[in-house]
Amino acid sequence: MVESIGDSLDRALESAFTRPIPKSAQAQMKYLVKQLKGTKPVAQALGVSQRTVERYVKGQLKRPRRDLRDRIEREVKKRWQPQIRAKAKQKAASTDGLVVSTRARFGFTAAPGTTDDARIRDITQALPPEFADRLFTAREQGATEQQLQRIAAEGLARMYFRANDTRAHGLGVEFTNIEQIEIGL
């Protein structure tokens, strides 16, 4: 499975959680029902019947299928500790920035046959707060994976390839074929 920048941003925010999410399917369902204010919106979010949600809340059903368990967990994590999540975003966007560790194909705008031909590289690079802010804002506004890749590519181009714009001015960087990406706060 190809890694996504959006998923990696979500995992980075989850690393800031101060408490683990509820463990049992019943506790997770109860949390979702409370957050979404009813069983009907939870059923729609998970793609199951309202009756199924009610059975999990009552404890009549205990072990969801793997795909449903994953959807429940994903929905809980999306809503878990919103203030902690907001603080982590604010800190990254104002002072700390992000650390991007990736294995992907990087190439440059250059003549064919030069050393600038695209190749797989392993890069770990800190990005300044402005890129953290742009990535989180774009993610919240529903940006596509390609748009998130462009923002990350701009940050990596500036900080890694152009040494914070102290050399190689105007170097265009292409960031494709992401094999692995990990974003840390």
ZIKA-V990631 format. One record per pair of residues at least 12 apart in sequence whose C-alpha atoms are under 8 Angstrom apart, sorted by sequence separation. I is the first residue (numbers start at 1). J is the second residue. D is the distance in whole Angstrom. If there is no record, write none. Layout:
((I/J/D) (I/J/D))
//
This chain:
((106/118/5) (107/119/6) (105/118/6) (106/119/6) (135/148/6) (39/53/6) (105/119/5) (106/120/6) (157/171/8) (39/54/7) (105/120/4) (106/121/7) (157/172/7) (104/120/5) (105/121/6) (135/151/7) (157/173/6) (103/120/7) (104/121/6) (134/151/7) (135/152/8) (103/121/6) (104/122/7) (102/121/8) (103/122/4) (154/173/7) (102/122/6) (103/123/6) (131/151/7) (153/173/7) (101/122/8) (102/123/5) (131/152/7) (153/174/7) (46/68/7) (101/123/6) (102/124/6) (153/175/6) (100/123/8) (101/124/4) (29/53/7) (100/124/6) (101/125/6) (131/155/6) (46/71/6) (99/124/7) (100/125/5) (150/175/8) (46/72/7) (99/125/6) (100/126/6) (149/175/7) (29/56/7) (30/57/6) (99/126/4) (100/127/7) (128/155/8) (29/57/6) (98/126/6) (99/127/6) (127/155/6) (46/75/8) (97/126/7) (98/127/5) (127/156/7) (26/56/5) (27/57/7) (45/75/8) (97/127/6) (98/128/7) (25/56/7) (26/57/5) (97/128/5) (98/129/7) (125/156/7) (26/58/7) (96/128/7) (97/129/4) (127/159/7) (26/59/6) (96/129/6) (97/130/7) (98/131/8) (126/159/8) (95/129/6) (97/131/7) (98/132/6) (125/159/7) (26/61/8) (94/129/5) (97/132/5) (125/160/7) (26/62/7) (93/129/4) (94/130/7) (25/62/6) (92/129/6) (93/130/6) (24/62/8) (25/63/7) (93/131/7) (25/64/7) (93/132/5) (94/133/8) (92/132/6) (93/133/4) (92/133/7) (29/72/7) (32/75/8) (89/132/8) (90/133/8) (25/69/8) (28/72/7) (32/76/6) (35/79/8) (89/133/8) (28/73/7) (31/76/7) (25/72/8) (89/136/7) (28/76/7) (21/76/7) (21/77/7) (118/174/8) (21/80/7) (109/171/7) (14/77/7) (108/171/7) (109/172/5) (17/81/7) (108/172/5) (109/173/7) (108/173/5) (109/174/8) (18/84/8) (107/173/6) (108/174/6) (17/84/6) (106/173/7) (107/174/5) (16/84/7) (17/85/7) (106/174/5) (107/175/7) (16/85/7) (105/174/8) (106/175/5) (105/175/6) (106/176/6) (14/85/7) (104/175/7) (105/176/5) (13/85/6) (16/88/7) (104/176/6) (105/177/5) (104/177/5) (105/178/7) (104/178/4) (13/88/7) (103/178/6) (104/179/6) (13/89/7) (102/178/7) (103/179/6) (104/180/7) (102/179/8) (103/180/5) (102/180/5) (103/181/6) (102/181/4) (101/181/6) (102/182/6) (100/181/7) (101/182/5) (100/182/6) (101/183/6) (100/183/5) (99/183/6) (100/184/7) (98/183/7) (99/184/5) (98/184/6) (99/185/6) (98/185/5) (97/185/7) (96/185/7) (92/185/6) (88/185/8) (9/136/8) (6/139/7) (6/145/7) (5/145/7) (4/145/7) (6/148/7) (5/148/7) (5/149/7) (12/183/6) (11/183/8) (12/184/5) (13/185/8) (8/181/7) (12/185/6) (8/182/6) (9/183/6) (3/178/7) (8/183/6) (9/184/8) (2/178/7) (3/179/6) (5/181/7) (2/179/6) (3/180/6) (4/181/7) (2/180/7) (3/181/6) (5/183/8))
//
